Amino acid sequence: MAEPCPTAEKVREKHRKKHTGIKDVRFVLAVGSGKGGVGKTTVSALTSMALERAGYSVGIFDLDFYGPNINLALGLKDKKPIIEFGEIKPVIADQNIRVLSLALMISEKEPIFMRGLMASKLLQELLQKVKWGPLDFLILDLPPGTGDIFLSMLELFAPDGFILVTTSHKMAIADAKRTTVILKEMEVPLLGVVKNMAGFFENEEAFEEFLKEQRLKLLFEVPMFKELSTVESLPELFKDNSREEFLETIADKLLDVVFRVH
């Protein structure tokens, strides 16, 4: 019988890992895909909510500088990071999750445009200025593609694991395959795959072939939540206790693979 995952208290007893430029964070997990529109932010939010409910301290860093929207996923309204003495303190969501996103620092009507080099420099500057405080997990919500921000993230954060998000559509899988090649070359632990919009596409043979061909683990599936067309955020959707088991499943499966790798 497999040993149960350590509790949050036992994890805190272990020596803190040291990441480049970031202190007091035990595990840095990146959530990405190589493609836009497959639900990276949704998975980042769900993962953070699940880990927080399991008793861990969690933060989310929205690295999608061009289209930041983790604030919408978590229902953050009228909250701004505190900036003083050259330091930035993340917003604390109602779910007790610490969040930093450009969407919380600028107006929704203000356009965001910058070259890749500027984005990389901004990431490095934020890394130095943001004070997360002690965290068990820091979730990095990545932008689409594998460009400057993606590569800078790998260098600056040295993530402990990568969560690959895709749908079962062939175009999404094609981009996911390219991302797996980069992760292997950069020696980033690929924790597994999250299938979003599960059940939406009729033919899912390509997805099963992708898992088999790449020898990847399916972490969990996220169904189509039609209620998101009427509710404003994921926390509002999960107020229903009947969904509690879904978050528990996410936490159990993710913690199992994290502690097996580390």
N, C-alpha and C positions, 0 to 999 in steps of 0.2 A: 504494500500500500504506500502511495506517495506521501511524503511528509507534508503537513499543512504549511501554508505560507506563513512567514513570521508576522506577528502583530506589529502595529505601528510603534508600540512601545519598545519591542525588541530591536526593530530597525534603528531606532534612535540611540540605542546603546552602542551601535557599531561606530567605528572611526569614520568621521566625515570624509567624503571624497573631495578632492581638490580639483576644480575645473579652472581652465584658463580664464582669469579675469573675473571669476565669480566665486563668492564665498558662501559658506553655510547652506549649500544645497547638496543633498545626498545624491539624487538622481536627476539627470537632465534627459528628457525624452522629446524627440522631434516627431511631429506629425506632418507628413507630406505625401505627395503623390507624383509630382512631375506634370500634373495636369490641373487645370482649373475646373471648377464646377462639379467636383465629385464629392464634396462634403467634408473637407479637411477641418474647417472651423466647427462644424457640427460635432465631429468626432473628438476634436480637442476639448470642446465644452463638456461633452458627455463623459469623456475620460476623467477630466478634472472633477466633475461632480461626483463620479463614482468613487474616486480615490478619497475625496474629502469625506464622503459618507462612511467610508471604511475606516476613518479615524486618522488619516494622514493630512499633513499641512501641504497645501498645493498652491502653485502660482501658474499663471498663463502669460506668456510673452507673445503678443501678436506681431509677427515679423512680416506680415503682408502689408508693407508700407504703402503700396499703391491702392489697395482695396481693403483697408482694415474694417472688420465688422464683428469682432468677438464681443464687442459691447452690445450688439443687437442680439446675439445668440444667448447672452447671459442676462439680458434685460437691464442693463446699466443705464440709468437715466440721471442726468444732472450731477454726475460725479466726476470730479477732476483729480488727477494726481497732485499731491502736495509737492511743490518745488521750493526748496529753501536751502541756503548755504551751498548751492551748487549740486545738491542731491535731489533725486526724484523718488518719492514714495508712492508705490502703486496704489491704485484704488482697491478697496476691499469690498467685494460683492456680497450680497445678502447671504450667499452660500458659504461665506468665510473663505472665499478664494481670492487671492491677490492677483490683480489684473493690470497689465500695462499695454496700451495700444495707442497709436497715433490718433485713432478715432476719439479718444478721451482727451486729447490735447489740442485739437483744432475743431473748427466748425464743420458741420456736415456739408455746408455749401462751399467750403474752401477746397479747391482742387489740389491734388497731390501729384506733382511731377518732378522727377529727378533722374539723373543719369545713374547707371549702375554703380559707378565709383562713389557718387554722393551717397547712395543708399548704403553701401558698405561702410563708409565713414560714419554715417549716422548710427548704424548698428553698433559700431565699436564705441562711439561716444555714449550711447545709451547703456551699453554694457558696463561702462565705468561709473556712470552716474546713478543708475537705478539701485536702490537699496531694498532688496527683497526681504532681508531678515532670514531667520532659520526656516528652511523648507525641506520637506521630505522629497517632493517632486516639483520640478519646474517643467511645464509643458510648453514647447515651442510650436506655435501655430504658423506653419510656413506658407510662403506665397506659392503660386503656380510656377512650374518650371524648375530648372536646375542652374540658374544664372548666378549673378554676383552675390545676392543675399544668401542663397543656398550654400554656396561655396564658402562665404565668409562665416556663416553659421557653423559649418563643420570645423573650421579652423579655430574660431573664438570660443565655442562652447564645448567642443569635444564630447558630443552627446553619448550617453550610456546606451542608448537604444533608439531605433527608428521604427515608427509605426507607419506602415504604408497603406494609404487609403485609396480605394478604387471602386468602381462599379463593375458589373459583369459585361459592360459594353466593350466591344473590341477596340475602339479607339482609346478608351481609358486604359485598357490592359496593355496596349502597345506602348503608351507613355510610362506605365508602371514598370515594364520590362527594362526600359532604358534607365530608369532610376535605380533599379536593383543592381545594374552593372556598375554604376557610379559608387553605390554604397559598398559593394564588394571591393572595388579598387581602392577606396578610401578606408577600408577595414572598419566600417561602422556597423555595429551589431544590428541586424534587421530582426526585430522581435516577432514580426508577423504581419499579416494582412487583415485589414478591416474591409469587409464588403458592405458598402453603403447602398441604399435603395434596393435592398434585398427583395427579390420577388417581383421587381418592376419589369425587368426584361424577360421575355419568354425563353430565349435560348441562353443558357449559362454554361454551355460546354466549354467555351473559350476560357472562362474563369477557372474551371476545374483543371483544364489542361495547363493553365498558367501556374497554378499552385504545384501541380505535379512536376512540371518541367523545371521550375525554379527551386523545388524542394522547400516550399514555404509553408508556414503554419497559418491556418485561419484563426485569428484571434477571436473575433466575434462578428456578427452581422447586425446591421442597423436597418430596420424596415422603413418603408415610406410612412412618415408621420403626417397624415393628411390634416391633422389638427393644427399643424403649424401655419395653416392658412387663416386660422381664426385666433390663435393665441399669439402673444408677442414674443415669447422667449421659451427656451428649453426648460428653465426652472419652473415656469408656469405650467408647462405641459406635464412635468413630473411631480406636481403637487398631488396628483392622484396616487394614492398608496399602492394601487394595483400595479404600478410600474416600478415599484421599489425593487422587485426581483431582477428586473432588467439591469439596473445599475449595479446590483450586487454581482451579477454574472460578469459584467465588464470588469469590475474590480478584481474578482477572483482570477479570471483568466489572464489579466494583465500582470497582476502581482506574481502569479505562478511563473510566467516566462521571465519576468525581470529578475526574480531571485534565483532562477535556474541559470541565467546568463552570468549573474554577478554573485 
